[in-house]
Amino acid sequence: MRVNRILLSTALVAVALVVQVSVLARLHLPGAVPDLLLLTVLALAMVYGHVGGALVGFGAGLLADLAPPADHAAGRYALVLCVIGYVAGLVKPENGRLKSATGPMLVVVGAAVGSTLLYAGVGALVGDTAARHVGLPGLLFSAALYDLLLAPFVVPAVMALARRAENDPLAETTSAAKATDISSGWLASGTGLRIGGQRGGLRMKASRARTARAGRIKGVKRL
């Protein structure tokens, strides 16, 4: 991943994790907890693609596994968000822009349901049966509802920040200027000609060669 992607993703994931642990988790809403970290991963994945989404999801999930008051095995949520980030990154359009909000909302609902099922499935493999006692259907419905209500305030803003960091005009201008300087220096050192007068110098040499050749031909005819 690029440096700007790593810095932006780290900052957004850290803010989302702090808000989720310190604010959303203490609301004591019925059913699931609004997953701000999941929405952040989804938004970044729909801009960075499946590879970037998987990397961001794994890092975000690992931080959530290690952050207190985590009461599950480390790596469990990292696996869930890695898979969700990879799948969400597959819906990234070629130009990086979505035509309507229907697609992202469907992705949010699918991710909320999929992450809850995957988390419960991984928990069942390691002996955690808490989802059975709470009620899986209620968790699925509340997770999808809360994330869907929170998504319009999170997903567009995160995607806009990610696109802005990707299309940095200052960085593009600087890189283009560097490429021009390198190419001009290489041409000047390799040919001994100035870039500005390269075409003019070549034309003058060609015209002189033609004039000399024409003079030689005339001299031969006169003889």
ABEGO torsion letter per residue (X at the ends): XBAAAAAAAAAAAAAAAAAAAAAAAAAGBBEBBBBAAAAAAAAAAAAAEAAAAAAAAAAAAAAAAABOBBABBBGAAAAAAAAAAAAAAAABBAAGBBABAAAAAAAAAAAAAAAAAAAAAAAAAAGBAAAAAAEAAAAAAAAAAAAAAAAAAAAAAAAAAAAAAABBAAAAAAAAAAAAAAAAAAAAAAAGBBAAAAAAAAAAAAAAAAAAAAAAAAAAAAX
